[in-house]
Amino acid sequence: MSIFNNAESPRGRVPEGMDPTKLRKYIRLGVVALVTLIATLIFFNYIAAFTRIGAGYVGVEIFLSGSQRGPSEIPIKTGWVFYSPLRSQIIEFPTYVQTVKWTRNPNEGHAVNEEMSYNSKEGMEIYSDVSLSYAIDPKMVPDFYLKYRVSDLDLFTHGILRDVVRNSLNEVASTYSIEEIYGEHKAEFLHKVEALIQTKLTPVGVGIQQFGFIGAPRVPDVISTAITGKAQAIQNAERAQNELAQTQAEAAKKIAEADGDAKSAVARAQGEAEANRIRQASITPQLLELRRLENQKALIDRWNGQLPQVESGGGNGIMLQLPKPQ
């Protein structure tokens, strides 16, 4: 017996005040509840279950038994889904746009060097940081799963998709020189690579939304220096050509101005000569006499009536002062 015998009942005996019938009833109810709970857990974990497909996702029911084993051909849309875990499995796939960056910068993407390497037509190795965005067509999700058998898109993105991108870069780069990829044909090169990636992924419903370089491609230093030097030489030649064209244009302008001035002077001289010829042809003795009379009349009209104050002395060079009138 315990030292607390006043508070405890002897082992195997019903506590005082407790009805043995009620106690057995409670025990039976507890056992029934426990069995029901276990049966419910077994039912909803192995016989029947439900899950919810969220917005932006599509579900695929994978049949684990029966004659139709494998993914269902009909994707499951957003909402609640009931299924039997003993018979099938539900896998969710996001259908919104996925963006991935493969760079050598550990602060973008994974904390490792993930830059892409590929070879040009000359066999020179080029390194690039790449960005790609894609989305899965909801109607093609069963085909996607049937092709790749992955339920985690990260495994697809950094495994299968990365290999597709790298192989496409090498295929297209083998037809371009390193200078074309690095320079003026870069946009054309990227467009062809994106088209090739899309061609390879279209059968499984993967649509490429965007593909491009992050920054400029990286080439060996000696190649980069040569390309930069060539570009600088081209720019210098273009600048010299522009300056020559400008000088030639200015010279042509001055020649045109001088030619115009000369032609203008010739025209003025010809005009004056023609005017003089016309004047000379119009001069006659009668016209000269008329002009003399007109001039004499003008002098008379201007005379104020005063006589000259000084008169010459008959041609002998002596000037006489005449007396002023009183």
Beta strands, then each sheet from edge to edge (+ up, - down):
strand 1: 49-53
strand 2: 57-63
strand 3: 70-71
strand 4: 79-83
strand 5: 88-94
strand 6: 98-102
strand 7: 116-119
strand 8: 125-128
strand 9: 130-136
strand 10: 206-213
strand 11: 310-312
strand 12: 319-321
sheet 1: 1+ 4-
sheet 2: 3+ 2- 5+
sheet 3: 6+ 9- 10+
sheet 4: 7+ 8-
sheet 5: 11+ 12-
end
